[in-house]
Structure formats: structure tokens, C-alpha cells
Amino acid sequence: MEIYTVGGAVRDELLGLPVKDRDYVVVGATPEVMLAQGFRPVGKDFPVFLHPRTHEEYALARTERKTAPGYKGFAFHAAADVTLEQDLARRDLTVNAIARATDGSLIDPYGGLRDLQDKLFRHVSPSFAEDPVRILRVARFAARFPAFKVFPATNVLMQEMVAAGEVDALVPERVWQELARGLMEQQPSRMFEVLRACGALARILPELDTLWHATQNASHADCINAGQHTMQIVDRTAQQACDLSIRFAALMRGLGRHGPQLVSGTKQVEAVCARIKVPNDSRDLALMLMREQEQVAQALNLPATGIVALLMRCDAFRKSQRFLDMLRAAACLNDAPFPPAGYLEQALQVARQVDSGVVAAALQDRPQQIAQAVQAARINAVDAWLLNSANGGAA
């Protein structure tokens, strides 16, 4: 029985990056041998075991065979006679098909070290085409390692997979999982660049893909297309280390804003979120930004009634953090300082100082008037703050 470290842990070590998780492949063993040594089985489709002390994953060396469309259509064979090279051959990219033995030596049968040096994502074998998730993974890796390029033949292979309908077999949950992980990487725009280059974006997110065919109304003379503009915004959210929901809202904000007869942006965002099963927090923030971005941009010119109405529409008094996230997302839409964000955050603080309990106690015999009275008190508070600010006073 021989144990090797494989996959991302080896790749990241060679790149000088911190390693979060280690995966191991075991050659020359059987499930019975693993159980006898105290390993606990966890794999459903193939034998994977947890180490009795470290709880790290150890998988028996295996081969796989395509049996049906989609990423679940595989039959696996794990046995003591499966070699390390056979196990590495089923992996997606050469940079992920390097193994390290217990003595520290590297096993690199498919040229992964060379491709790390050349900064290339190259498929290990033609069997890459059997799993459409690999397209998403390559795109996500591009967002994580933006200096790497997709090897031309690998891009051609991905194009053929798209044409064959493999991408259409992806389940929504996996699309969202990979999309979310890519959005949280160093340069998310690279993910969408790779997906566009092979034609997968038009199948996975057609609403987003159309932005590259629309012109962004910009003040500068060299108007860029709306897709490029959206990518600049998404990369800005990454540079500012924003949360996932903010990055997703920024990605969605351009939908429905271009072309004479496009479906409204809100309906497009709803369609995307329903199709790939986007979690509620990300969906709700994207819809709020889509609905309110123009009002937020004009906040400095709003009267107190307009400001409080905006806060009410956004449910800012109950869900203040979501409102602040929306302001941060709105700020990322601009490549310059965005005063409305801080202005509205201050306005929320002022309006929240109104004690709704005190207002309600004064109207306990007229409960139907409480909501209106609380809103009026908030408007008065914001109005006083605006007047004080206009006169040069402190908020």
C-alpha cells in the first residue's frame, strides 16, 4: 500500500501558495485493508475514507468510465491493481495531475510541472470531454489564477462539449456552486472570459452573455460594451473583498438595461436566480440593487420623504445590514468615490434613532395610526438632519 498527496494541494505548494485541504490517493489497497487500519468510509460512489486521527480524505486509486450524459454519468472501478498513473489520468488538468510521494518526490506523468511553469491549463486526456463540470472548474481556476491561459486545444475541446449539449446536462446546484466559488476568487472576470470563449456562457447565463453585444452608455468617448463594463464592476467587488451576495448583485446589475425591447432587468434577475437556484440572500440583494440603484445614485437630491421612502422599500429598519450591503454594491458600480453611500448610511442612523416604542405608547388607544406616526417621526428626524447639515452643523 502506497499513499500519495494529489491534486490542488500539490499544485498550490508548487506555486508557493497556502494549502487549505489535502487529498490523498491510496494505491495497492482494498476497502477491507483501509477498514482494518481504522479508516472510516464516507464515499457513496467510490471508496473514500477518513483518516482515524486527522480526518483527512484518502481515496482508493480508481479509473472511471462514461455511462450517461452529464457529470453523474460515470462508472468507477477501484481495486488494488489500479496504478497511480491510471488514477491521475482521469483528472481534469495536468496541473492537478501531479502527485507527491511520502519521501517528497514528485510523480508527473502528464507534464503538469511544465504547464505550471508556462501558466497553462491543459487537459490531461480526451476523457476531459466526458464531464461538463470541468468547463466550470477551468473557468473558476482562471479566476483564481488570472495569469494562466487555457491551452488552445483544451478550449477547442470545451467548445465541442458545448456543441454536443454536455453543458445543458449540468444540474442547477452545481452551476451555482462553481459560479459562487469563481465570484469569490481573485479576478472573477476571467471566469466569464473563459466561459464566453468556449460558448458555455450563452448556454448557462444567456442573459449575461447578451451584454457583450450591447453598448454601455458611458460619459467617456470610448464607450465599452456592457459586458466589459460589468466585468470591471465585478472585479472591483473582488478588489474590495466584498461578500458573495454583493459580488453577485454587481454581476446582475446590468441585465435588462440595454436594447429597445428587452425584458426588464428585475424579471431577468428573477429568471437567472430561479434557474440556477441562487440562495435567497444573494437573490434579494441583486433584486434590490436592480430596483433601487437609480434612486440611490440620486440620494443627495432626495427630500426627507424620499429618503425615508427608500429606507422603507428596502426594509432597512429590520434588515439594515442588507441595506448597507446594497449601498456597498452600488458604490462598486462607480470607479470614483460614491458620496450617496455614506450619505444614506448616515440617514439610516438618524432615522433609526426614532424610538418607535415611544411613538406606539403614545398612540396605544389608536393603534391604526402607529405606523403612519412612526414614519412621520422618521421623516422629521431626517428633515432636521438635512437642515442641520445644510447649515454646516454636525449630524
N, C-alpha and C positions, 0 to 999 in steps of 0.2 A: 504494500500500500504506500503510495506516494502522494504528498499534498503540495499543491501549488497555489500561490496567490495569483489571481487573474483579474482581467477587466480594468475598470476605472481606477482601482487602487494603484495598479502598476503604472498605468498611463500618467496619473497625476503625480506620482512620486518622480517619474522621469522628467516631468515638466517643472518639478520643484514646487508643486502646489500641495497644500494640506490635504490629507486623506481623511474623509469622514467615515466611510464604511469600507470594510474589506470583504471580498468574496473569495472563497477557496473552492478549488476543484480537486476531487479525490480520484486518483487513478489506481486501478487494481483492487478495488474493494467491492463489497456487496452490501445491501441493506442489513443483512444479518451481522456482518462484521462491524458496521457502524453502531448498531444497537448494542452489540456486545461490549463496545468501548464506552458506552454511556451517552452516545449522541441521541437526541430526541427528534423524531421525524416530524417535518412540517409541510413538505411538498405534497400537493394534490396530484399534479400532472406528472411529476417525475421526482425521483428521490433527492430531497433536500433535507439536511439535518442541522440542528443547532448544537453547537459545542456545549458540553456539560458545564463548563465554567465560564467561558467568555460569551456564550450565546451568539457567537458569530455564525454565519451560514456556510455550510460545507455541502457542495453538491457533487454527486457522483458524476464522473465523466460520462457524457451521453452524445448520441447523434440524434438527428431528427429528420422526419420525412413529411413532406407536404401531402395532406389528405383532403383538404377542402379550402374554399376561398376564405380570405380574412386571416387575422392574426391568431385565431384559435384553431385553425385547421391543420394541426400537426400531430404526428405520432412520434413518441420519443422512445429511444432504446438506450437504457443504461445497464451496463454489465461490466464485469471485471476486465474484459478484453478490449474495451474501448480505450484508445490511446489518447494522450494529451493533444496531439496534433489533430485528431479527429474531433475532439471537443472544441478546440479553438477554431476549426474550420467552419463551425456553424454560427460563429459570432458575426456581428454586422460589419464592423470596420477594422482595418488592420491595426489601428492604434489601440483598439480594445481587445486585440487577439494576441497580446504579449503575456507571458506567464513568468513568474519568478519562483524558483525552487527554494527549498528551505536553506540551502547553502548560499543563497543570494544570486546565483547565476540566472541569466535571462534566457528564456526559450522564445524565439521569434521566428516561426516558420513562414510567416506571410509578409514580412517586410514592414512591420509596424514601426520599428525604430527609425527606419529611413523616412517613413511618412511623417513621423513626429518631427524629425529634423526639417523636412520640406514643408511642414504645416499643410498636410493634405488629408482629407477624408476620402479614403478609398475602400470600396467594398472588398471583403475577403474572397468571396466566390460568387458565381451566378445565383446561388441559393439566396442571396440577399433579396432577390425579387419575390421571394415567397412570403415575405412578412411586411405588410404595408406600414406597420408601426415604425419600421426602420426609417421611412421617409421623415416622419415626425421627429425621430431621435436625431437624425443627421441635422435637421433644421435647428433643433434645440442645442445640439453641440456647437453649431455655428454661432449661436447667440452667446454661448459660454466661452468659446474660443474664437473671437471675431477675426483673428489673424489667419485662421485656417480657411482654405478653399476646398470646395468639393471637386474631386477628381473628375475630369470631363466624362470619362466612361461611366462613372458612377451616376452622374447627372442624367446621362442618356438612359441608363437602366431605370432610374426613378421615373423618367418621362414615360418609358414603356409600361411601367407598373400603373401609372395614372391612366394611360390609354387603355389598359386591359381591365380597368374598373376595380383594381385592388383597393384603391383608396376609398371607394364607395362602401366597402365592407367594414370599415372601421366603426367601432361602436362609439357612441357619443361620449361616454365617460372617459374613454382613453384619449379621445381628441382633446377634451378639456384638460385632462391631466398633463399631457405633453405641452399644450399651449400655455397653461399656467406656469409650468416649470420654465419654459422658454422666456416668458414675460419677466420672470424674476432673475434672469441671467444678466450678464454684463452689458450686452448690446442687443436688445430684443429685435431690432430691425433686421439683423442678419437672419433670424429665423424666417421672417416673412420673405426676405430676398431669396432664400433657398427654396421655399415653398412655391414662390412665383416662378422661379427658373425651371422647375420641373412640371409646372402646371397644376400642382396639388392645391394651391390656394384657391383657385377658381372652383374646385370641387368641394373643399372643406368650408371656406368662408367666401362665397361668391360676392356677398355684399361688400366685403373689404376689398376684394380683387378689383372691383369696378372703379375704385378710387384712382387707380393708376391711369385711367382713361378719362379723368375729369381734371379740369383746371382749377387750382385753388385761387380764389380771389384774394390777392395779396397786394399790399401797397407798393412793394418794391417792383421794379420794372421787369426783372427776370422771373416772371411767375413760374413757380414749380407746380408739378401736378399734385393733386390732393393726396395721392398715396405717399409720395415722398414727404409731403408736409406732415402727414400723420406719423410716419416713421420718425421724423425729427422729434415730434412731441413725445412719442413712446420712449425713445432713447433718453429724452430729458427726464422722464419719470424714473428711469433707471439710474441716471447720474445723481438724482436727488434721493436715491434709496427709498422710493415710495413703496407702500404696501401693494399687494397684488390687486386689490379692488380699485385702487387709484390708477394703476397701470392699465387695467382692463377698460376702465372708463375712458381713459385717454385714447385707447385704441379704437373705441367705438364712436367717439365724438364726431367724426367726420361723415358718418353714414347719413344718407338722405339729404346732404347739403349741396349736392351738385347735380346738374341736369334739370331739364324743364319739367319732367313728369315722373320723377322718382317717387317711390313710396316714402312716406315720412320717416325721418330718422328714428323716431320712437318705435314705430312698427318694425323697422329693420332690426333694431337692437333686441326687441322682444322676440323676433323670429330667430335670431342667432342664439340667444340665451336658451330658448326652448329646444332648439335643435341639438345643441351640444351640452345641454344640461348644466348651464353655468349656475353656481351657487347663488342663493338669494342676495347675499351681501354685495357681491360683485355686480349682479344684475341691477339691483336697486340703485346703486351709486351711478352706474352707467346711464340709467334712465333719468336720474335726477340731473346729472350734468347735461345730458342732451336737452332736457326740458328747460333748464334754468340758466344755461351758460350766457345767453344774451342779457338777461336781467342782471346777472352777477357783474358782467362787464360794465353795465351802466349804473352800478350801485351808487357811485359818487353823486349822481344826479337825482337819485330817488328821494322823495319826501319820506317822512317817518311812517306814514301809512303804507307806502310801497315797500319799505324795508321790513316792517312787521309782517306784511302780507307774504313776502318772500320767505321769511323765517317760518311762518305758519305752514306754507305749502310744503316746505322741506322738513316739517316735523322737527325743527331744530331744537325745540324746548324739551322734547322727550329723547331725541336721538342726536344730541349735539355733536358727538364725535363723527357721525356720518356726514353732518353738515360741514364740519371742518375739513373732512376728507374731500368733500366736493369742492370746497374753496381751494384746497391744495391742487386738486386735479385741474381746476380752472386756471390756476396760476401757471401750471405747466404748459398750457396752450400757448403761452407767450414766451418769447425769447428775451424779454425785458422785465424789469420789476413790475409787479401787478398790484397796485395800491388797493383795488377793491377787496382783495382777500383779507388783508389786515383790517380794513375798514368795517367789513361785515362781521368779522370776528369780534371787534370791539362793540359793534351794535348788539350782537347777541349777548355779550356780557352785560351790557346796560339793561337790555330788556329782561334778562333773567333775574335781575335784582328786584323786580316787582314780585312781591310776596302774594302769590295767588291765594294762599290760605287766608291771609288777612282780608283780601277782597271778598272771598267767599263768605267769611264770617259776618261781614257787614251786610251781606245780602242773603242771609240764611232763610229769611221769610219770602224771598223772591228768587229761588234757585234758577229759574229760567233766564235770569239776567246776568248770571255769574260769568259765563263765557264771554259775553259782549263787554262786560265791565273789565275783565282781566285784559282783554285785547286793547281796550281804550287806555288802560293804565300803562300798558307796554308802549303804546304809541306816544303817550305823553312823556314817558321816560326817554324814549329815543329822540323825540322832538326837542326836549330840553337839552339833551346831549349835543344834538346838531347845532342848536343855538349857541350853546356854550363854546363849542368848537369853532364856530364861525366868528365868535368874538375873541378868539385866541385863548380861551380858558382851557384848563385841563379836563379831560374826560372823567 
